[in-house]
Amino acid sequence: MLGYKDTVELAIQRKKVLTVKLYSYLGSERDYIDSVLDRYLEEVGLNRLMNNISYCIHEVAGNAHKANLKRLYFMLRSLDIDDTEQYRIGMRDFKREVLQHPEKYSLPHREYGY
């Protein structure tokens, strides 16, 4: 079985698109994304753009992760995300529970495909 570095190298050598799919977005996942990006930028001689591109990727990925966590949280709590009162209650609890303990939601995240 190939490790992630081997997979990245193989994709670069074969000029293939590499898709990165993550179910949590903790420090190790951010480090992984940075290492893949760094290798691709090295290949094309654009390492000087690492910080700018990394910032953009992490901003978008972080927002997407929070949105998916919110959808999952509402689904698991049987709350209607489109109902104003349920949304208010859900968001109050979401901020307190999920954003403080995102690691607890990585398994359901994967299970439900978010």
C-alpha positions as CSV (number, residue, x, y, z in Angstrom):
1,M,0.0,0.0,0.0
2,L,1.3,3.4,-0.9
3,G,1.9,6.0,1.7
4,Y,0.6,9.5,1.1
5,K,4.0,10.8,0.0
6,D,4.3,8.0,-2.6
7,T,0.8,8.7,-3.8
8,V,1.6,12.4,-4.2
9,E,4.8,11.6,-6.1
10,L,3.0,9.1,-8.4
11,A,0.3,11.7,-9.2
12,I,3.0,14.3,-10.0
13,Q,5.0,11.9,-12.1
14,R,2.0,10.8,-14.1
15,K,0.6,14.3,-14.3
16,K,-2.6,13.2,-12.7
17,V,-5.1,15.1,-10.6
18,L,-4.7,14.3,-6.9
19,T,-8.0,14.5,-4.9
20,V,-7.7,15.0,-1.1
21,K,-10.8,14.0,0.8
22,L,-10.7,14.6,4.6
23,Y,-13.4,14.0,7.2
24,S,-11.9,16.1,9.9
25,Y,-9.9,19.3,9.8
26,L,-7.6,19.3,12.7
27,G,-3.9,20.2,12.8
28,S,-2.7,17.0,11.2
29,E,-5.0,17.5,8.3
30,R,-3.9,21.0,7.7
31,D,-0.3,19.8,7.9
32,Y,-1.0,17.1,5.3
33,I,-2.6,19.7,2.9
34,D,0.4,22.0,3.3
35,S,2.8,19.1,2.6
36,V,0.9,18.2,-0.6
37,L,0.7,21.8,-1.7
38,D,4.4,22.4,-1.0
39,R,5.4,19.4,-3.1
40,Y,3.3,20.5,-6.0
41,L,4.6,24.1,-5.8
42,E,8.1,22.7,-5.6
43,E,7.5,20.7,-8.8
44,V,6.5,23.8,-10.8
45,G,9.0,26.2,-9.1
46,L,6.5,28.3,-7.3
47,N,7.4,27.7,-3.7
48,R,7.3,31.5,-3.1
49,L,3.5,31.3,-3.3
50,M,3.2,28.7,-0.6
51,N,1.9,31.1,2.2
52,N,-0.6,32.8,0.0
53,I,-2.1,29.7,-1.6
54,S,-2.0,27.8,1.7
55,Y,-3.9,30.7,3.4
56,C,-6.6,30.6,0.7
57,I,-7.0,26.8,0.8
58,H,-7.3,26.7,4.5
59,E,-9.8,29.6,4.6
60,V,-12.0,27.8,2.1
61,A,-11.5,24.3,3.6
62,G,-12.1,25.6,7.1
63,N,-15.4,27.3,6.1
64,A,-16.5,24.2,4.2
65,H,-15.7,22.0,7.2
66,K,-17.7,24.1,9.5
67,A,-20.7,24.2,7.1
68,N,-20.6,20.4,6.8
69,L,-20.3,20.0,10.6
70,K,-23.3,22.2,11.0
71,R,-25.4,20.2,8.6
72,L,-24.3,17.0,10.3
73,Y,-25.1,18.4,13.8
74,F,-28.6,19.5,12.7
75,M,-29.3,16.2,11.1
76,L,-28.1,14.2,14.2
77,R,-30.2,16.4,16.5
78,S,-33.2,16.1,14.1
79,L,-33.4,19.9,13.9
80,D,-34.7,21.7,10.8
81,I,-32.0,24.0,9.6
82,D,-34.6,26.0,7.7
83,D,-36.8,26.7,10.7
84,T,-35.8,30.0,12.3
85,E,-36.3,29.0,15.9
86,Q,-34.7,25.5,15.5
87,Y,-31.8,27.1,13.7
88,R,-31.3,29.6,16.6
89,I,-31.3,26.8,19.2
90,G,-29.1,24.6,17.0
91,M,-26.5,27.3,16.4
92,R,-26.3,28.1,20.1
93,D,-25.6,24.5,20.9
94,F,-23.5,23.9,17.9
95,K,-21.1,26.7,18.8
96,R,-20.8,25.4,22.4
97,E,-20.5,21.7,21.6
98,V,-19.1,21.0,18.1
99,L,-16.6,23.8,17.7
100,Q,-15.1,23.0,21.1
101,H,-14.9,19.2,20.4
102,P,-14.7,18.7,16.6
103,E,-12.8,15.4,17.0
104,K,-16.0,13.8,18.4
105,Y,-17.7,14.4,15.0
106,S,-15.1,13.0,12.6
107,L,-16.6,9.5,12.6
108,P,-20.2,10.5,12.0
109,H,-18.7,13.0,9.5
110,R,-17.3,10.1,7.5
111,E,-20.3,7.8,8.1
112,Y,-22.8,10.3,6.6
113,G,-20.5,11.5,3.9
114,Y,-20.0,15.1,5.0
